[in-house]
Amino acid sequence: MGELAVGARSGHEGPEERPQRPDDAAAPAADDNTGSGSDPSDGGVAQDGGGQTRQPPKQRSFWKELPLLIGIALVLALLIKTFLVQAFSIPSDSMQNTLQQGDRVLVDKLTPWFGSQPTRGEVVVFHDPDNWLAGEPTATPNALQTALSWIGLMPSAEEKDLIKRVVGVAGDTVECRNTGPLIVNGKPLNEPYVYPGNTPCSVDEQGGQFKVTVPPGKIWVMGDHRQNSLDSRYHQQDKYQGFVPVGNVVGRAIVVAWPPTRWNTLPIPDTFEQGLDVTAPAALGLTGALPLVLWRRRRLTARLTAGNPRVPGGGTAG
């Protein structure tokens, strides 16, 4: 058949095709064999240069890789707990109705690492400053809860942490008179988050009536359930006079993560956006008084110069 194919082309112009030799005809056949059934990607068996079969690498089973995956997940969870976010459980009713007992909140731990300071209106978690939780019962976790708390999926029962709202930062003057409203730097706050039926200030002799100025490096905190919160007001006799050191703040609670029916964010209320800083009015006052002070000083200097003959450039000859 090959000779007939060559003869059929002998009548055409141009060079004739070179007759195929037996070894040339065998080459495509070898190639065809290589491409059919021996490609490792098709499930075949590869051959090396010596003609020996070479088995494809076997994929590791899922059960052998599972411990590695679990280890990576634990390391990532531990890093997230340490540097990013951590879950905390609400143990009491002091932050109702913003937070209910049993809620799980996620706390942003990243911003304090970059030097961010607590601001007014934030809900923050902080370590017990000076035995605020003395006498409070501590739950005994089981082995599963201990493991989950270690990787940050559950709060640790051994940590003495509290959660309150920041109402005053360094330099602020916070005041409660009668039943309220709460006053910060002379401006009354509109607090819709206060528990229904509560007054913003409590009339009692234990600390409900107060006027304090927050020192540097401290914050003043109060619970949203004002008549059921042992916050800064009721610890003014401790070593920090009720203030919480900024270094004790774990982070800001940013979202209610559990239960699903209470998913919600925890933004800063609008009442804290009304310009409560004390530095701005002082700076404006200084700016307005500066021209008056310079004018009075110039007049006084001119008067002294005119009345003293020993001053060069005075109104009389020397």
Secondary structure as GFF3:
##gff-version 3
##sequence-region A 1 318
A	DSSP	alpha_helix	2	8	.	.	.	ID=ss1
A	DSSP	alpha_helix	22	35	.	.	.	ID=ss2
A	DSSP	three_ten_helix	40	42	.	.	.	ID=ss3
A	DSSP	beta_strand	46	47	.	.	.	ID=ss4
A	DSSP	beta_strand	53	54	.	.	.	ID=ss5
A	DSSP	alpha_helix	62	83	.	.	.	ID=ss6
A	DSSP	beta_strand	85	89	.	.	.	ID=ss7
A	DSSP	beta_strand	104	108	.	.	.	ID=ss8
A	DSSP	alpha_helix	110	113	.	.	.	ID=ss9
A	DSSP	beta_strand	123	127	.	.	.	ID=ss10
A	DSSP	alpha_helix	143	150	.	.	.	ID=ss11
A	DSSP	beta_strand	161	168	.	.	.	ID=ss12
A	DSSP	beta_strand	173	176	.	.	.	ID=ss13
A	DSSP	beta_strand	183	184	.	.	.	ID=ss14
A	DSSP	beta_strand	187	188	.	.	.	ID=ss15
A	DSSP	beta_strand	210	213	.	.	.	ID=ss16
A	DSSP	beta_strand	218	222	.	.	.	ID=ss17
A	DSSP	three_ten_helix	226	228	.	.	.	ID=ss18
A	DSSP	three_ten_helix	232	235	.	.	.	ID=ss19
A	DSSP	beta_strand	244	245	.	.	.	ID=ss20
A	DSSP	three_ten_helix	246	248	.	.	.	ID=ss21
A	DSSP	beta_strand	249	258	.	.	.	ID=ss22
A	DSSP	three_ten_helix	260	262	.	.	.	ID=ss23
A	DSSP	beta_strand	264	265	.	.	.	ID=ss24
A	DSSP	three_ten_helix	270	273	.	.	.	ID=ss25
A	DSSP	alpha_helix	279	307	.	.	.	ID=ss26
###
